[in-house]
Amino acid sequence: MKKLKYFFITFVLLFIALVIFAKVPEKKKEHKTTHFHFIYSHSIDQSSVVRLSEVLESSYSRIGKNLKTIPSENIEVNIYSQRWRYFQATGYWNASGNIEGISKLHFMENAWLDTEISKIAVHEFVHTIVLKLLIEREPEPLDPVRFDEKFLTFPVWLWEGISVYEAGQFYAPKTLAYFDNGNYPQISELNNRSDGQKIYTCGYTVIEYILEAYGRDKLLELVTSYGDLKKVFNLTDEQFSNNWYDFVKDRYKLK
């Protein structure tokens, strides 16, 4: 009985200590460039942030041009070295990056699938530009509630696919088990974050296929049409998936 009491008291004290520790603000460092303001965990090497800032600055005009949208002028970039700090700031545990509007990024120093921080940063940066593109196509003045409801219908496969492509997060199809023996994911699978998150490994080739078959203007039309494949390409989801796989099979010499 005494051991159980001792264990309980120890657990409570440990829990209280963790709560108090979580309330202590983390020491942060800052770095500013022309278009970005970096706020990052003090344990992150400053030189890596400087290199990251160079990558984002070089991507600023390139991606803006690709998406025919001028990115926000001053973008806040928050980088976390500890996942619980990221969770504390964003409310997301399983994710490793997210955006807060069109001018604020949050991401982990290391992510689940991609440990190259520059790709993670560019990926999230692309999301802000796509969001800005969608907002700019809305009637003025913007109705935030109506837009939020509409934005919830934007397909995951297109939202993540564009970011994966522009960030260069390429995974060779031959290395992906779900392309074995003529198998391939349908758009419905790529649109489901809980189904293995396949869009993060397939997204590059999905966008590559669209650009190759239809061109960038049609890709942007698809974005502003909220991924309406029937309207933009006159294809069902199944037809699009089949055509994409034929492209991948031919381009990457799948059996």
C-alpha positions as protocol buffer text, in pm:
chain_id: "A"
residue {
  index: 1
  type: MET
  ca { x: 0 y: 0 z: 0 }
}
residue {
  index: 2
  type: LYS
  ca { x: 282 y: 237 z: 91 }
}
residue {
  index: 3
  type: LYS
  ca { x: 453 y: 166 z: -242 }
}
residue {
  index: 4
  type: LEU
  ca { x: 130 y: 251 z: -429 }
}
residue {
  index: 5
  type: LYS
  ca { x: 95 y: 575 z: -233 }
}
residue {
  index: 6
  type: TYR
  ca { x: 459 y: 663 z: -302 }
}
residue {
  index: 7
  type: PHE
  ca { x: 412 y: 592 z: -673 }
}
residue {
  index: 8
  type: PHE
  ca { x: 97 y: 808 z: -685 }
}
residue {
  index: 9
  type: ILE
  ca { x: 267 y: 1102 z: -511 }
}
residue {
  index: 10
  type: THR
  ca { x: 569 y: 1074 z: -742 }
}
residue {
  index: 11
  type: PHE
  ca { x: 342 y: 1068 z: -1046 }
}
residue {
  index: 12
  type: VAL
  ca { x: 149 y: 1376 z: -930 }
}
residue {
  index: 13
  type: LEU
  ca { x: 468 y: 1570 z: -856 }
}
residue {
  index: 14
  type: LEU
  ca { x: 613 y: 1475 z: -1193 }
}
residue {
  index: 15
  type: PHE
  ca { x: 295 y: 1582 z: -1369 }
}
residue {
  index: 16
  type: ILE
  ca { x: 293 y: 1917 z: -1187 }
}
residue {
  index: 17
  type: ALA
  ca { x: 660 y: 1970 z: -1278 }
}
residue {
  index: 18
  type: LEU
  ca { x: 587 y: 1899 z: -1645 }
}
residue {
  index: 19
  type: VAL
  ca { x: 291 y: 2141 z: -1644 }
}
residue {
  index: 20
  type: ILE
  ca { x: 504 y: 2414 z: -1488 }
}
residue {
  index: 21
  type: PHE
  ca { x: 786 y: 2347 z: -1734 }
}
residue {
  index: 22
  type: ALA
  ca { x: 543 y: 2368 z: -2026 }
}
residue {
  index: 23
  type: LYS
  ca { x: 432 y: 2710 z: -1908 }
}
residue {
  index: 24
  type: VAL
  ca { x: 787 y: 2847 z: -1920 }
}
residue {
  index: 25
  type: PRO
  ca { x: 835 y: 3036 z: -2249 }
}
residue {
  index: 26
  type: GLU
  ca { x: 1099 y: 2891 z: -2475 }
}
residue {
  index: 27
  type: LYS
  ca { x: 1405 y: 3096 z: -2556 }
}
residue {
  index: 28
  type: LYS
  ca { x: 1383 y: 3204 z: -2918 }
}
residue {
  index: 29
  type: LYS
  ca { x: 1618 y: 3344 z: -3180 }
}
residue {
  index: 30
  type: GLU
  ca { x: 1522 y: 3563 z: -3475 }
}
residue {
  index: 31
  type: HIS
  ca { x: 1645 y: 3622 z: -3827 }
}
residue {
  index: 32
  type: LYS
  ca { x: 1498 y: 3861 z: -4084 }
}
residue {
  index: 33
  type: THR
  ca { x: 1527 y: 3873 z: -4462 }
}
residue {
  index: 34
  type: THR
  ca { x: 1349 y: 4070 z: -4732 }
}
residue {
  index: 35
  type: HIS
  ca { x: 1026 y: 3869 z: -4721 }
}
residue {
  index: 36
  type: PHE
  ca { x: 1058 y: 3646 z: -4414 }
}
residue {
  index: 37
  type: HIS
  ca { x: 1084 y: 3684 z: -4037 }
}
residue {
  index: 38
  type: PHE
  ca { x: 1220 y: 3369 z: -3873 }
}
residue {
  index: 39
  type: ILE
  ca { x: 1145 y: 3290 z: -3509 }
}
residue {
  index: 40
  type: TYR
  ca { x: 1305 y: 2964 z: -3403 }
}
residue {
  index: 41
  type: SER
  ca { x: 1400 y: 2747 z: -3106 }
}
residue {
  index: 42
  type: HIS
  ca { x: 1730 y: 2852 z: -2948 }
}
residue {
  index: 43
  type: SER
  ca { x: 1870 y: 2499 z: -2989 }
}
residue {
  index: 44
  type: ILE
  ca { x: 1846 y: 2518 z: -3370 }
}
residue {
  index: 45
  type: ASP
  ca { x: 2173 y: 2607 z: -3540 }
}
residue {
  index: 46
  type: GLN
  ca { x: 2163 y: 2964 z: -3671 }
}
residue {
  index: 47
  type: SER
  ca { x: 2360 y: 2880 z: -3984 }
}
residue {
  index: 48
  type: SER
  ca { x: 2093 y: 2627 z: -4086 }
}
residue {
  index: 49
  type: VAL
  ca { x: 1828 y: 2899 z: -4054 }
}
residue {
  index: 50
  type: VAL
  ca { x: 2036 y: 3135 z: -4267 }
}
residue {
  index: 51
  type: ARG
  ca { x: 2065 y: 2866 z: -4536 }
}
residue {
  index: 52
  type: LEU
  ca { x: 1693 y: 2806 z: -4507 }
}
residue {
  index: 53
  type: SER
  ca { x: 1622 y: 3175 z: -4550 }
}
residue {
  index: 54
  type: GLU
  ca { x: 1825 y: 3175 z: -4872 }
}
residue {
  index: 55
  type: VAL
  ca { x: 1620 y: 2884 z: -5006 }
}
residue {
  index: 56
  type: LEU
  ca { x: 1290 y: 3054 z: -4922 }
}
residue {
  index: 57
  type: GLU
  ca { x: 1398 y: 3385 z: -5068 }
}
residue {
  index: 58
  type: SER
  ca { x: 1507 y: 3214 z: -5390 }
}
residue {
  index: 59
  type: SER
  ca { x: 1170 y: 3034 z: -5397 }
}
residue {
  index: 60
  type: TYR
  ca { x: 966 y: 3349 z: -5336 }
}
residue {
  index: 61
  type: SER
  ca { x: 955 y: 3480 z: -5692 }
}
residue {
  index: 62
  type: ARG
  ca { x: 982 y: 3139 z: -5860 }
}
residue {
  index: 63
  type: ILE
  ca { x: 679 y: 2986 z: -5692 }
}
residue {
  index: 64
  type: GLY
  ca { x: 483 y: 3309 z: -5707 }
}
residue {
  index: 65
  type: LYS
  ca { x: 541 y: 3311 z: -6082 }
}
residue {
  index: 66
  type: ASN
  ca { x: 447 y: 2944 z: -6115 }
}
residue {
  index: 67
  type: LEU
  ca { x: 119 y: 3001 z: -5932 }
}
residue {
  index: 68
  type: LYS
  ca { x: 64 y: 3347 z: -6086 }
}
residue {
  index: 69
  type: THR
  ca { x: 17 y: 3495 z: -5741 }
}
residue {
  index: 70
  type: ILE
  ca { x: 226 y: 3748 z: -5548 }
}
residue {
  index: 71
  type: PRO
  ca { x: 306 y: 3597 z: -5206 }
}
residue {
  index: 72
  type: SER
  ca { x: 257 y: 3798 z: -4887 }
}
residue {
  index: 73
  type: GLU
  ca { x: 523 y: 4062 z: -4830 }
}
residue {
  index: 74
  type: ASN
  ca { x: 621 y: 3973 z: -4473 }
}
residue {
  index: 75
  type: ILE
  ca { x: 586 y: 3608 z: -4376 }
}
residue {
  index: 76
  type: GLU
  ca { x: 648 y: 3488 z: -4021 }
}
residue {
  index: 77
  type: VAL
  ca { x: 828 y: 3153 z: -4006 }
}
residue {
  index: 78
  type: ASN
  ca { x: 814 y: 2965 z: -3675 }
}
residue {
  index: 79
  type: ILE
  ca { x: 1048 y: 2665 z: -3643 }
}
residue {
  index: 80
  type: TYR
  ca { x: 1033 y: 2418 z: -3352 }
}
residue {
  index: 81
  type: SER
  ca { x: 1293 y: 2168 z: -3239 }
}
residue {
  index: 82
  type: GLN
  ca { x: 1058 y: 1987 z: -2997 }
}
residue {
  index: 83
  type: ARG
  ca { x: 730 y: 1834 z: -3111 }
}
residue {
  index: 84
  type: TRP
  ca { x: 548 y: 1918 z: -2791 }
}
residue {
  index: 85
  type: ARG
  ca { x: 636 y: 2286 z: -2842 }
}
residue {
  index: 86
  type: TYR
  ca { x: 496 y: 2265 z: -3194 }
}
residue {
  index: 87
  type: PHE
  ca { x: 182 y: 2100 z: -3056 }
}
residue {
  index: 88
  type: GLN
  ca { x: 153 y: 2365 z: -2787 }
}
residue {
  index: 89
  type: ALA
  ca { x: 164 y: 2642 z: -3049 }
}
residue {
  index: 90
  type: THR
  ca { x: -54 y: 2483 z: -3318 }
}
residue {
  index: 91
  type: GLY
  ca { x: -270 y: 2214 z: -3161 }
}
residue {
  index: 92
  type: TYR
  ca { x: -142 y: 1955 z: -3411 }
}
residue {
  index: 93
  type: TRP
  ca { x: 54 y: 1651 z: -3295 }
}
residue {
  index: 94
  type: ASN
  ca { x: 69 y: 1424 z: -3599 }
}
residue {
  index: 95
  type: ALA
  ca { x: 144 y: 1701 z: -3849 }
}
residue {
  index: 96
  type: SER
  ca { x: 492 y: 1846 z: -3888 }
}
residue {
  index: 97
  type: GLY
  ca { x: 395 y: 2170 z: -4056 }
}
residue {
  index: 98
  type: ASN
  ca { x: 97 y: 2395 z: -4104 }
}
residue {
  index: 99
  type: ILE
  ca { x: 6 y: 2748 z: -4203 }
}
residue {
  index: 100
  type: GLU
  ca { x: -187 y: 3014 z: -4018 }
}
residue {
  index: 101
  type: GLY
  ca { x: -340 y: 3229 z: -4287 }
}
residue {
  index: 102
  type: ILE
  ca { x: -139 y: 3361 z: -4581 }
}
residue {
  index: 103
  type: SER
  ca { x: 157 y: 3501 z: -4390 }
}
residue {
  index: 104
  type: LYS
  ca { x: 245 y: 3268 z: -4104 }
}
residue {
  index: 105
  type: LEU
  ca { x: 418 y: 2928 z: -4111 }
}
residue {
  index: 106
  type: HIS
  ca { x: 478 y: 2670 z: -3839 }
}
residue {
  index: 107
  type: PHE
  ca { x: 690 y: 2360 z: -3888 }
}
residue {
  index: 108
  type: MET
  ca { x: 916 y: 2113 z: -3716 }
}
residue {
  index: 109
  type: GLU
  ca { x: 1290 y: 2113 z: -3767 }
}
residue {
  index: 110
  type: ASN
  ca { x: 1247 y: 1748 z: -3866 }
}
residue {
  index: 111
  type: ALA
  ca { x: 933 y: 1592 z: -4014 }
}
residue {
  index: 112
  type: TRP
  ca { x: 808 y: 1233 z: -4034 }
}
residue {
  index: 113
  type: LEU
  ca { x: 883 y: 1172 z: -4403 }
}
residue {
  index: 114
  type: ASP
  ca { x: 1128 y: 1443 z: -4501 }
}
residue {
  index: 115
  type: THR
  ca { x: 1414 y: 1553 z: -4276 }
}
residue {
  index: 116
  type: GLU
  ca { x: 1539 y: 1819 z: -4519 }
}
residue {
  index: 117
  type: ILE
  ca { x: 1419 y: 2134 z: -4349 }
}
residue {
  index: 118
  type: SER
  ca { x: 1430 y: 2348 z: -4665 }
}
residue {
  index: 119
  type: LYS
  ca { x: 1177 y: 2122 z: -4838 }
}
residue {
  index: 120
  type: ILE
  ca { x: 948 y: 2130 z: -4536 }
}
residue {
  index: 121
  type: ALA
  ca { x: 963 y: 2510 z: -4535 }
}
residue {
  index: 122
  type: VAL
  ca { x: 898 y: 2548 z: -4907 }
}
residue {
  index: 123
  type: HIS
  ca { x: 611 y: 2299 z: -4881 }
}
residue {
  index: 124
  type: GLU
  ca { x: 436 y: 2514 z: -4619 }
}
residue {
  index: 125
  type: PHE
  ca { x: 520 y: 2834 z: -4805 }
}
residue {
  index: 126
  type: VAL
  ca { x: 343 y: 2701 z: -5115 }
}
residue {
  index: 127
  type: HIS
  ca { x: 30 y: 2646 z: -4907 }
}
residue {
  index: 128
  type: THR
  ca { x: 21 y: 3017 z: -4820 }
}
residue {
  index: 129
  type: ILE
  ca { x: 40 y: 3113 z: -5187 }
}
residue {
  index: 130
  type: VAL
  ca { x: -235 y: 2872 z: -5293 }
}
residue {
  index: 131
  type: LEU
  ca { x: -453 y: 3004 z: -5010 }
}
residue {
  index: 132
  type: LYS
  ca { x: -385 y: 3361 z: -5121 }
}
residue {
  index: 133
  type: LEU
  ca { x: -476 y: 3267 z: -5480 }
}
residue {
  index: 134
  type: LEU
  ca { x: -809 y: 3124 z: -5363 }
}
residue {
  index: 135
  type: ILE
  ca { x: -886 y: 3428 z: -5147 }
}
residue {
  index: 136
  type: GLU
  ca { x: -808 y: 3666 z: -5431 }
}
residue {
  index: 137
  type: ARG
  ca { x: -1065 y: 3489 z: -5649 }
}
residue {
  index: 138
  type: GLU
  ca { x: -1341 y: 3554 z: -5393 }
}
residue {
  index: 139
  type: PRO
  ca { x: -1582 y: 3849 z: -5426 }
}
residue {
  index: 140
  type: GLU
  ca { x: -1494 y: 4158 z: -5224 }
}
residue {
  index: 141
  type: PRO
  ca { x: -1538 y: 4220 z: -4940 }
}
residue {
  index: 142
  type: LEU
  ca { x: -1433 y: 3870 z: -4834 }
}
residue {
  index: 143
  type: ASP
  ca { x: -1685 y: 3682 z: -4621 }
}
residue {
  index: 144
  type: PRO
  ca { x: -1452 y: 3481 z: -4389 }
}
residue {
  index: 145
  type: VAL
  ca { x: -1722 y: 3241 z: -4270 }
}
residue {
  index: 146
  type: ARG
  ca { x: -1841 y: 3163 z: -4621 }
}
residue {
  index: 147
  type: PHE
  ca { x: -1485 y: 3124 z: -4745 }
}
residue {
  index: 148
  type: ASP
  ca { x: -1387 y: 2890 z: -4460 }
}
residue {
  index: 149
  type: GLU
  ca { x: -1684 y: 2667 z: -4541 }
}
residue {
  index: 150
  type: LYS
  ca { x: -1591 y: 2665 z: -4907 }
}
residue {
  index: 151
  type: PHE
  ca { x: -1224 y: 2602 z: -4836 }
}
residue {
  index: 152
  type: LEU
  ca { x: -1311 y: 2288 z: -4639 }
}
residue {
  index: 153
  type: THR
  ca { x: -1418 y: 2135 z: -4973 }
}
residue {
  index: 154
  type: PHE
  ca { x: -1075 y: 2186 z: -5132 }
}
residue {
  index: 155
  type: PRO
  ca { x: -937 y: 1838 z: -5207 }
}
residue {
  index: 156
  type: VAL
  ca { x: -644 y: 1716 z: -5000 }
}
residue {
  index: 157
  type: TRP
  ca { x: -477 y: 1552 z: -5302 }
}
residue {
  index: 158
  type: LEU
  ca { x: -452 y: 1884 z: -5487 }
}
residue {
  index: 159
  type: TRP
  ca { x: -367 y: 2094 z: -5181 }
}
residue {
  index: 160
  type: GLU
  ca { x: -78 y: 1869 z: -5079 }
}
residue {
  index: 161
  type: GLY
  ca { x: 19 y: 1767 z: -5432 }
}
residue {
  index: 162
  type: ILE
  ca { x: 108 y: 2121 z: -5539 }
}
residue {
  index: 163
  type: SER
  ca { x: 319 y: 2178 z: -5228 }
}
residue {
  index: 164
  type: VAL
  ca { x: 495 y: 1844 z: -5268 }
}
residue {
  index: 165
  type: TYR
  ca { x: 572 y: 1923 z: -5632 }
}
residue {
  index: 166
  type: GLU
  ca { x: 697 y: 2278 z: -5582 }
}
residue {
  index: 167
  type: ALA
  ca { x: 909 y: 2170 z: -5284 }
}
residue {
  index: 168
  type: GLY
  ca { x: 1071 y: 1893 z: -5491 }
}
residue {
  index: 169
  type: GLN
  ca { x: 959 y: 1616 z: -5255 }
}
residue {
  index: 170
  type: PHE
  ca { x: 993 y: 1341 z: -5513 }
}
residue {
  index: 171
  type: TYR
  ca { x: 966 y: 970 z: -5432 }
}
residue {
  index: 172
  type: ALA
  ca { x: 1054 y: 733 z: -5715 }
}
residue {
  index: 173
  type: PRO
  ca { x: 742 y: 525 z: -5796 }
}
residue {
  index: 174
  type: LYS
  ca { x: 955 y: 209 z: -5820 }
}
residue {
  index: 175
  type: THR
  ca { x: 1033 y: 243 z: -5449 }
}
residue {
  index: 176
  type: LEU
  ca { x: 666 y: 260 z: -5346 }
}
residue {
  index: 177
  type: ALA
  ca { x: 505 y: -74 z: -5263 }
}
residue {
  index: 178
  type: TYR
  ca { x: 159 y: 37 z: -5372 }
}
residue {
  index: 179
  type: PHE
  ca { x: 277 y: 52 z: -5733 }
}
residue {
  index: 180
  type: ASP
  ca { x: 376 y: -317 z: -5735 }
}
residue {
  index: 181
  type: ASN
  ca { x: 222 y: -554 z: -5987 }
}
residue {
  index: 182
  type: GLY
  ca { x: 15 y: -293 z: -6167 }
}
residue {
  index: 183
  type: ASN
  ca { x: -146 y: -158 z: -5853 }
}
residue {
  index: 184
  type: TYR
  ca { x: -185 y: 214 z: -5797 }
}
residue {
  index: 185
  type: PRO
  ca { x: -382 y: 444 z: -5565 }
}
residue {
  index: 186
  type: GLN
  ca { x: -706 y: 605 z: -5674 }
}
residue {
  index: 187
  type: ILE
  ca { x: -764 y: 977 z: -5620 }
}
residue {
  index: 188
  type: SER
  ca { x: -1000 y: 886 z: -5336 }
}
residue {
  index: 189
  type: GLU
  ca { x: -706 y: 723 z: -5155 }
}
residue {
  index: 190
  type: LEU
  ca { x: -479 y: 1021 z: -5217 }
}
residue {
  index: 191
  type: ASN
  ca { x: -753 y: 1244 z: -5081 }
}
residue {
  index: 192
  type: ASN
  ca { x: -764 y: 1061 z: -4749 }
}
residue {
  index: 193
  type: ARG
  ca { x: -503 y: 1165 z: -4494 }
}
residue {
  index: 194
  type: SER
  ca { x: -581 y: 861 z: -4279 }
}
residue {
  index: 195
  type: ASP
  ca { x: -518 y: 613 z: -4563 }
}
residue {
  index: 196
  type: GLY
  ca { x: -139 y: 600 z: -4533 }
}
residue {
  index: 197
  type: GLN
  ca { x: -96 y: 964 z: -4638 }
}
residue {
  index: 198
  type: LYS
  ca { x: -3 y: 844 z: -4985 }
}
residue {
  index: 199
  type: ILE
  ca { x: -41 y: 1190 z: -5137 }
}
residue {
  index: 200
  type: TYR
  ca { x: 291 y: 1292 z: -4980 }
}
residue {
  index: 201
  type: THR
  ca { x: 477 y: 1025 z: -5177 }
}
residue {
  index: 202
  type: CYS
  ca { x: 261 y: 1036 z: -5492 }
}
residue {
  index: 203
  type: GLY
  ca { x: 185 y: 1407 z: -5509 }
}
residue {
  index: 204
  type: TYR
  ca { x: 488 y: 1500 z: -5715 }
}
residue {
  index: 205
  type: THR
  ca { x: 396 y: 1272 z: -6006 }
}
residue {
  index: 206
  type: VAL
  ca { x: 28 y: 1371 z: -5990 }
}
residue {
  index: 207
  type: ILE
  ca { x: 113 y: 1736 z: -6050 }
}
residue {
  index: 208
  type: GLU
  ca { x: 387 y: 1639 z: -6296 }
}
residue {
  index: 209
  type: TYR
  ca { x: 125 y: 1450 z: -6496 }
}
residue {
  index: 210
  type: ILE
  ca { x: -117 y: 1746 z: -6498 }
}
residue {
  index: 211
  type: LEU
  ca { x: 154 y: 1988 z: -6613 }
}
residue {
  index: 212
  type: GLU
  ca { x: 272 y: 1747 z: -6883 }
}
residue {
  index: 213
  type: ALA
  ca { x: -76 y: 1665 z: -7015 }
}
residue {
  index: 214
  type: TYR
  ca { x: -258 y: 1995 z: -6971 }
}
residue {
  index: 215
  type: GLY
  ca { x: -14 y: 2274 z: -6888 }
}
residue {
  index: 216
  type: ARG
  ca { x: 17 y: 2521 z: -6602 }
}
residue {
  index: 217
  type: ASP
  ca { x: -286 y: 2734 z: -6691 }
}
residue {
  index: 218
  type: LYS
  ca { x: -510 y: 2428 z: -6664 }
}
residue {
  index: 219
  type: LEU
  ca { x: -350 y: 2336 z: -6332 }
}
residue {
  index: 220
  type: LEU
  ca { x: -434 y: 2680 z: -6196 }
}
residue {
  index: 221
  type: GLU
  ca { x: -786 y: 2651 z: -6336 }
}
residue {
  index: 222
  type: LEU
  ca { x: -818 y: 2324 z: -6148 }
}
residue {
  index: 223
  type: VAL
  ca { x: -704 y: 2497 z: -5829 }
}
residue {
  index: 224
  type: THR
  ca { x: -953 y: 2782 z: -5861 }
}
residue {
  index: 225
  type: SER
  ca { x: -1224 y: 2526 z: -5947 }
}
residue {
  index: 226
  type: TYR
  ca { x: -1148 y: 2345 z: -5621 }
}
residue {
  index: 227
  type: GLY
  ca { x: -1025 y: 2032 z: -5794 }
}
residue {
  index: 228
  type: ASP
  ca { x: -1331 y: 1978 z: -6014 }
}
residue {
  index: 229
  type: LEU
  ca { x: -1185 y: 1721 z: -6256 }
}
residue {
  index: 230
  type: LYS
  ca { x: -1508 y: 1688 z: -6451 }
}
residue {
  index: 231
  type: LYS
  ca { x: -1537 y: 2060 z: -6511 }
}
residue {
  index: 232
  type: VAL
  ca { x: -1174 y: 2127 z: -6600 }
}
residue {
  index: 233
  type: PHE
  ca { x: -1061 y: 1804 z: -6773 }
}
residue {
  index: 234
  type: ASN
  ca { x: -1396 y: 1635 z: -6843 }
}
residue {
  index: 235
  type: LEU
  ca { x: -1271 y: 1330 z: -6651 }
}
residue {
  index: 236
  type: THR
  ca { x: -1415 y: 1124 z: -6369 }
}
residue {
  index: 237
  type: ASP
  ca { x: -1195 y: 1056 z: -6068 }
}
residue {
  index: 238
  type: GLU
  ca { x: -1140 y: 702 z: -6195 }
}
residue {
  index: 239
  type: GLN
  ca { x: -1044 y: 817 z: -6546 }
}
residue {
  index: 240
  type: PHE
  ca { x: -802 y: 1072 z: -6405 }
}
residue {
  index: 241
  type: SER
  ca { x: -643 y: 809 z: -6180 }
}
residue {
  index: 242
  type: ASN
  ca { x: -603 y: 570 z: -6474 }
}
residue {
  index: 243
  type: ASN
  ca { x: -447 y: 838 z: -6695 }
}
residue {
  index: 244
  type: TRP
  ca { x: -210 y: 944 z: -6418 }
}
residue {
  index: 245
  type: TYR
  ca { x: -97 y: 585 z: -6367 }
}
residue {
  index: 246
  type: ASP
  ca { x: -39 y: 537 z: -6742 }
}
residue {
  index: 247
  type: PHE
  ca { x: 182 y: 847 z: -6732 }
}
residue {
  index: 248
  type: VAL
  ca { x: 377 y: 721 z: -6430 }
}
residue {
  index: 249
  type: LYS
  ca { x: 415 y: 372 z: -6576 }
}
residue {
  index: 250
  type: ASP
  ca { x: 556 y: 513 z: -6898 }
}
residue {
  index: 251
  type: ARG
  ca { x: 772 y: 789 z: -6747 }
}
residue {
  index: 252
  type: TYR
  ca { x: 924 y: 577 z: -6470 }
}
residue {
  index: 253
  type: LYS
  ca { x: 933 y: 239 z: -6651 }
}
residue {
  index: 254
  type: LEU
  ca { x: 707 y: 50 z: -6416 }
}
residue {
  index: 255
  type: LYS
  ca { x: 631 y: -313 z: -6496 }
}
